[in-house]
Amino acid sequence: MLREAAQPELVRQINSATLLSLIEAKSTVSRAELARLSGLSRATVSNIVETFLELDLVHEKGIGDSRGGRPPVLLAFNPYAWYAVGAELVDSDWMLVLVDLRGQVRKSLSVAINTNRPEDAVGAFVDGYYRILDGFSKPVLPGVGLGVPGLVDGKIGVIRSAADLGWVDVPVRKLLEAKLGVSVYVINRHKAAGLVEVSYGGGVGSRNLVYIGIGTGVAAALFFEGQMLQGANSSAGELGHVTVEPNGRPCPCGNHGCLQQYVSGPAMAARARELIRSGNRSILEEMNTGNLQLISGKSVCEAAEAGDSLSLRVIQEAAEYLGIAIANLVNVLNPDTVVLGGPIGANSGALLLKPLERTLRKRSMSHPLRALNLIHSTMGNEAGARGAAALVLARKSELIFGVEEASSLRQ
């Protein structure tokens, strides 16, 4: 009896998700067109649309052209009916955003974390979550997206390892769901930023895209035929641990010569210090008041922008190694777009592009290279948090109506 009673409601939930997706994809659409596109009866469509109107998910927006009868009333998706929260963990801060159903940021907030202990990071996020919702009167989807560093198992919401934080097997989903009472979706922060590129940035319209985030580490988001590749256990995209020097610098992962030991912010800072200690002059010394330990990847990029020859050398060396890795991606995966992002990739992207292009011409096969568009991200510091919020938006039908919807953003 329970199964029979529940079945009509499940069917309605599925139909609601289908119709909402159709309305969202159109600028305006009539009830009759929805019935034709979905294969549902006009009565079913009208009944569900009434619910949408009551929930403010849809607005009636003008009159369409008549096809022999009464002119149809047109419907339009309302992106301001619900909102979603996403966040990115960057260094010792959470960047939180509140976005509408189109993914546009309506409010943002940065929250400091006092220590690098997982429980303190969780506590700081909970504080930020309630602060960003304080005084906000619109409905918020009962889910949160998190972009975090390291190797992430998104299926179970566990950070398997984040070397720069010293975290191993942190069950961040379980910890936060217990405190917030909402669903939590977890993804590597660079993969989250990749979602923003394909949804709103330079990757819109791309079917085969690689987003490479460069910050304290290096990670990639791989999109092929519009779908993000996750891998057998959510590990796809660990580009930072591709070997570019067989007997190179040691990496915390246990390997030697990993890409991130040559291209990440800390690696670039270490290389700059090495060159200065070898007798090379640089404005980095003055910028950091003579304390070489204060040199960061960011300051190397700033010095390079100012024309500092040592910093330009560091970036060109990094571009050579990055070019080797990207050339392998071009030859194996044949992407149409590669986007450089993250604190280093976005901010020094223009400086990286020319030496990168030279390396790609040397190391890539000419045919797949001809299809490639190499760009740097312009999505700003909120990209990772917006991408994490996109994980929630991809589940809006599930969160509103209780039914899953198909999406390339799902994990």
N, C-alpha and C positions, 0 to 999 in steps of 0.2 A: 504493500500500500504506500509506504513512504517513497519508494522509487517511482511509482506511478504519479504520486502527487508532485514530486520534485521535477519530473521530466518536462512538463510544460514551462516551468520557470527557467530551466536550463536552456531550452530552445529559444525562449524570449531573450535571454542574456546573449546568446550567440547571435541572434538576429539584430539585437541592439548594437553589438560591437561592429557587425558588418555595415549597418546603415551609418553609424557614426563615422567610420573610416571613409565611406563614400562621400559623405557630406564634407568632411574635412579636406578631401582631395579636390573638391570643386569650389570655384568661387561662389557660384549659386547653383541650386538644383531644385527641381520641383518634386513633389511627392510621386507624381506619375513616372518621372524619369528614374527615381529611386527604385520604384517597383520593377521597372524594366531592367535596370542594371543588376538588381539583387535577385530577381526571380521570385520575390515575395509578392503576396497579394496586396492590392491597394489598401484593403482594410487593415492588414497587419502593419503596413508601413505607416498609415495614418495614426494608428494606435500608439506605435512606438515614438513617432515624431511628437505626439502630444506630450509624452513623458520627457522628451528632450527639451521641449519648450518650457515645461514646468521646472526642469533642472537648470534652465538658462543656458544649456549647451548649444542651442540653436536659436537663431532669430529669424522671423519672417522679414524678408527684404525685397519688397516690391512685387510687381506683377510681370510674369513672362508673356511671351507671344502665344496667342491662341492658335490651336491647330484644328479649329472647327467647333470648339465648344467654349465653355467658360475659361477665360485666361487663368493659367495656373499661378498660385502663390509661390514665390521663390523662397528657398531656405538658404541660410548662410551659417557656417560654423562660427561659434563665439569663442575666441581664444582666451577670453577673460572670465570664463565661467569657473574654472578651477586653476590652481597653481601647484607648482612642485618645487621641492627643495633639493638642491645638489650641493656637494662640497668636495673640495680637493685639499689634501694634506700636503703642504709645501713647507719644507724645512721644519720650523717649530710653530707653524700657524695653520689654522683651518681657514680657507676661503669659502664662504657659504654664499649661495645665490638663491633667490626666489624668482622663478620664471613662470611665464604664462604658458598656455597650451601650445603656443608656437615656438617656445623655447627662448623667448626674449626676456632679458634680465629686467626685473622690476625693482629689485632691492638686493643689495650685497652687503657683506659683513665679514670682517677679518677678526679671528679670535686667536689669541696667543695660547700656546701650550707651555706650561712651566717646566716640565721635564720631558724626557723621551720615553717614559714608561707608558705602555699601552693604556693602562687604566686612567692615567692623567689625560692622555689624548682623547679617550672616550668621554671623560668628564667635561673637558673643554668643548667637545662637539655638542654634547647635550645642552650646555649653557648657551652656545651659539644658536642651536636649533630653536630654543624657546625665545631667544632674543630677536631672531629674525622674524618670528611669527608674532611678536608682541605688537598689539594694536592693529593687526591685519585682520580684516573682517571677511574677506572672501574665502570660499572653501579651498582647502589644501588637500591634495591627494595623500592618502595615508601610506606614504612610502618615501624613502630617502635614498638618494644615490650617492655613493662615495667613490672618489678617485684617490687611490692611495699608492704609495711607492712600493716597489719590489715585485716579487713573483706572487701573483694572486690567483687563488682558486675561486673563481666567481660563482661556481655552482653551489658551493657551500659557504661562501663568504669568509674565507680564511686567508690571511696574509701568510703565505708559506715562508717567505724570507724577505726581509728588507734590511740589507747589509748596513746601509748608512744609519739606520736607527737601532740596529742590533736586535731586531724583532724576528722571532721564529714561531711559526704556527700560532698566530694571534687570531682568535675567532671573533673578528670585529663585528660580524653580523649578529652573532648570538649575544654579544655584550650589549650592543646598541638596541636590539629588538627588546631585550629584557627591560631596558630603561625607558624607551620611547613608546613601546606598544604599537609600532608601525612596522611595515615591511622594510628591510634594508637590502640594497643591492650594491655589490662591491666589485670594483674593476680597477685595473692598473690605471694610474692617473694619465699616462701618455695615451693609452687606448681611449680613455674618456675624451681627451683632447682631439683624438682622431675622429670620434663621433661628431664633434662640433664642425670639423672641416668638411665632412661629407654632407652634413645637414645644412650648414649655414655659411661655410667659408669657401676657400679656393677649390675644394673638392666637389662642390655641388655639380651634379651631372656626370661625375666620374663613376664608372662601374668597376674599375680596377685601380685601386689607390693604395699607396703605402704612406702612412704618416709616421715620421721619425721624431720622437721627442728626445731632446738632449738637455739634460739638467745635471743633477748629481749622478745620474746614470744615463743609460740609453735604452729606449724601448720603442717598439714599433706596433702600430695597429695596421693590420693587413685586411683590405677589403677587396673581394673578388666577386664579380657579378652582383654587386650591391650588398654582399653579406660579409660581416666581419668573421675572419677565421679565428676560432677559439683553440683548436687543437684538442688532443685526447683528454688532457686534464688542465685546460685553460692556460697552457704555457706558450701558445703561439705568439711570436713577436718579440722574443727575448734577443733582439738584435745586438744588444750590448755585450752579449757573451759569444758572439761569432769571433773566431780566431782570425786576427789579421797579422800577427807576428808569432810564428810557431814557438820561438824561444824568447818571447817578449816578457813584459812586466807581469809580475804575479797579480792575480785577481782574487778577491775574497771568495769567489765561487770555487776556487781550487785549481782553476786553469791558469795558463800563462798566455799573454798576448791578446786578451779580450779587447774588443773594440772600445769599450767604455774606459779602458785604461789609457786611451790616447785621445778620446774625443769629448768626454764629459767635462763639466765645469771643473771639478777637482783635478782631473788629469791635465787640463790646460793650465791651471794655476801652478801645479807641480812642475810642469815643463818650463813655465816662465821663470820660476824660482831657480831651476837648474841652470838655465841660460844666464841669468843674472849672476849667480855664484861663480860661473865660469868666466866672468869678466865683461859680459855684454852690458851695455847701458840701456836703461829704459825709464820712461816717465812713470812706470809702475812704482818705482822706489819713492818718488815724490808723492804720488797719489796715496800711497799707504804709509806715509811718514817714516820711511826707512825700514818698516817692519815687514819683512818678506812674507811672514806667516799670515798677514792680512790680505795678501793677494788672493783674489777669487776669480772664478771663470768670468763673472760679470765684469770685474775691473779689467781683465784682459781684453774683453770685447770693447769696453769703453776706450781703452788706450789704443786699440787697433783703429777704432773709428776716428780717433784724433791723429792718426798717422804714425803711431809708434812702430818703428821697424821690428823690434823684438816681438811685440804682440802680434803683428801681422805675420811674422814667421811662424809663431805658435799656431795661429788659425790656419795658415796654409798647410802646415804639417798635419793638423787635425783633419783638414779637408781631404788630404791625400788618403788617409786611412778610411775616412768615411766614404770616399769615392770607391775604394776597393769593395766595401760592404754593399754599397748601392749597386755597383756594377754586377755583383753576383745576384742581387735581387732582380735587376733588369733582365739578366740572361736566363734566370730560372723561372721568374713569375710573370714577366712581360707586363708590368703595370703601365697605365696611361698617365698617371700622376704620382709624383713623390713630393710630399710636403715636409719641410723642415720646421719643427716647432719646439716647444719647451723654452725655458729661460735662455738657453744658449742658441738653439736652432732658430728661434724667432728673432732674437735681438741681434745676432750676428749673421743671420741668414744671407743678407746681401753680400757680406764679405766672403762667405763660404761658397757662394754660387759659382763664381768664375773659376777658382781652382778645382771645384768639384766637377764642373763641366769638362775641364781638361782631362781629369782622371777618368771620367766616364767615357770620353772619346777614345782613350787608350785601352780601356779594359772591358768595355761592353761590346757585344755584337752589334753591328751597325743597324740591322733590321729592327730588333726590338727597341733600340735606342731612338730610332726615328719616331716612335709612337709616344715617347716620354715627354711630359711637361714637368720640369723641376722648378718648384717655387718655395717660398718661405711663408710661414703663417703670419697673418695679420689679425688674428682673433683676440689678442690681448691676454692679460693675466687671469681672466675669468674663464678661459677656455676649458680647463679641466673640470671646474665646478659645473659649467654649463653642460658638458658632456655627461657628467654624472647625473645631472637632473634629467637628461635625455633618456637615461635608463628607466626612470620613473614614468616619463611621458609615454614611453613605448608600451607601458603596461596600464595605461589609463582606463581601458575598457575592463581589464581584470580588476582594477582597484575601484572603479565606479559600479560596474555591473556584475563583477564576480566571474568573468570569463576571460581566458587568455586570447590575445590577438597576435597574429603573425607580424614579426618585425625583424629587420636586420640588426636591430640594436639589442635584442634579447640575448641573454647568456644561457 
